Amino acid sequence: MVKLAFGSCGDSFSASSIKAYVAEFIATLLFVFAGVSSAIAYAHAFALFVGVSMAANISGGHLNPAVTFGLAVGGHITILTGIFYWFAQLLGASVACLLLQFSTHGQAIPTHAIAGISEIEGVVMEIVITFALVYTVYATAADPKKGSLGTVAPMAIGFIVGANILAAGPFSGSSMNPARSFGPAVAAGNFAGN
């Protein structure tokens, strides 16, 4: 059910909202830094598990503009707050990749489509695996009836990301996260295939 709420500037600039934006920035930065610097799916899964766990009680632990969009459409956050989350997530991912590029002497690797897979095929793959991620977030973290299941939400979210990377990585690069794709593209100065 769509429950859009625009929100107000007062709510979006409250002390708790600013803390949430900072939490999204830091958690996304750490997730993207660890994920981009490793070619192993488990690194993304573990880094996301930790990032969501760190930020969950402050911002909800989105770390992903697609998750933020899904939660905004479902009325869990306002559109205005979602826009600020997006900014924090994209900035965190960009800073992570610039730090990674600096610390590895330019070895940051952007996410690109795999040879032999058309852009349309890659987009379809990303839509399916991103849906699986957002559905997992809704089922474990956002559902008000979750009860004690909410305590394992970060682990379930990390697991679905790891599984999706193992399944779709050879076909689309398995980003599932616009910030995860945006950061390396900014650092590389190359948005082709993103």
Residue, then its C-alpha position, 0 to 999 in steps of 0.5 A: m500500500v502506498k502511503l506517501a508523506f512529504g514531511s516538513c522542514g522542521d522534522s527533516f532538520s531536527a536533531s534526531s534527523i541530522k543524527a540519522y543523516v550522519a549515521e547513513f553517511i558513515a554506515t554507507l561509507l564503511f559499507v561501500f569502502a569494505g565492499v568495493s575494496s573486496a571482490i568477494a561477495y562475503a565482504h559485501a554481506f558482512a559489511l552490510f550486516v555491520g553497517v545496518s546493525m550500526a545505523a539501525n537504531i539511529s536511522g533505520g540502517h537503510l544504506n541504500p537509496a532503493v531501500t530508502f525509496g521503498l520505505a518512503v513509498g510505504g510511509h515509513i519515512t517522509i519523502l523529504t527525509g528520504i531525499f536527505y537520506w539519498f544525499a547522505q548515502l550518495l555522499g558516503a559512497s563517493v567519499a568511500c570510493l575517493l578514500l579507497q582510490f587514494s589509499t590504493h593508488g587509484q585501484a577503485i573499481p567501478t561497477h559495470a555491466i559484464a561483457g555479453i550482457s545487454e544493458i536491458e538484461g543487466v537492468v532486469m537482473e538488478i531490478v529482480i535482485t534489488f526487489a529481493l533486497v527491499y522485500t527482505v528489508y520489509a519482511t525483517a526490519a520494517d514489518p511492525k508485526k516482526g516481533s523478535l525477528g527484527t533482531v536478525a534483520p541485519m543478518a538477513i539483509g546481509f545474507i540476501v545481499g551475499a546470495n544475490i551477489l553470488a547469483a547475479g554477479p556474473f551477469s550484472g555486477s550485482s550492485m542492488n544499490p544506486a549509492r554502491s554504483f554511484g561512488p565508484a563511478v564518481a571516483a573513476g570519473n566514468f558513469a558508462g554502464n552504470 
